[in-house]
Amino acid sequence: MRTFKAHDFLEFRSFNFSMYPSYVTELEEYRWKPIIIAETLAEFGAIWYMDSSVVFEKSDLSHVHQLISCRNEVHIRTTLLRFLDLRSSL
């Protein structure tokens, strides 16, 4: 973590498990993962998702950043909006 925290373009947040059903706290079941992805997409419109299974074959990822940056308009799918509305009713 110390290595990652040295980069100011990364942001670390705590996940608020209390907003979700108790089964989400079973970390080894990964039920929290799609929730985090959906929340982040709703906030930013685009994300780079990486976990331990991701292997980079190139060291220069600027082309990926350019693809994300060139979008003039971000559209959130209505299914995602409905999911976020459901979450607020828990």
N, C-alpha and C positions, 0 to 999 in steps of 0.2 A: 504494500500500500504506500509506503514511503516514496518509492520510485514514482508511482502514479501521481501522488500529491505534489510532486515537484513541478508538474506541468499545469500551468494556470488555465489551459484550455479544457481541462477535465473538471467535472463537477461531481461531487459525491453527496448523496442524500440518504437520509434514513427513510425506510419504508414504514408507513403507519399501518401496522397490522390491525390495529383496533377498529379500522374503518371497514373491515371485511369479516366474513364468517371465520370461526375458529379453525376450520380445516385448512385455511390458507397458511396458517402458521407451521404446518408440517413441511419444513423446508425441503426435505428430500423428495417430496412429491412435485415440487416446482409449480404449484398452482399460482404462486405469486408472480411468476415470470410474465405471462401474457397481460396481467394487470399493469405491471410496471411499463411494459412496452406500450400498451394502449394509453396510459396516462401521459407518457412522454411524447408519443405521437400527437396527442391532443394539444399538448402545450407547445411543441416546436414544429410540428408538421413533417419533419424528417429527422431521422436519427441514424447513427451508425451503431448497429447492434453487434456486440462481440461477446463471446464467452470462451471458455477453455477449448472448445471444439474448432474455433476459427484459426486458420493458419494463413498468414499472408505470404503470397508468392513473390510479391514485389515490395520493395521498401518505399517506393514513391507512390503515395496514395492521393496525390493532388488531383488526379483526374476524377476520383470519386467526389472529392470536395467540390470541384467545378460542376459536376452534374447536379449536386444538391443545391449549390448556390445559384445556378442559372435559372431556377424556377421562379417565375414572377408571381405565381399565385399558388397557394396551398389549399387544397380541397379536403375537408374532413368528411369521410363517408358517413352517411346517416346511420349505419349500423353501429359505428363507433360512438356517435352521439347518443344513441339509445342506450348503449352499454353504460356510458358515463352517467346518464340520467338514472338508470337503475341503481348504480353504485350509491348515488346520493340519497336514495330512499332506504338504504339499509340501516 
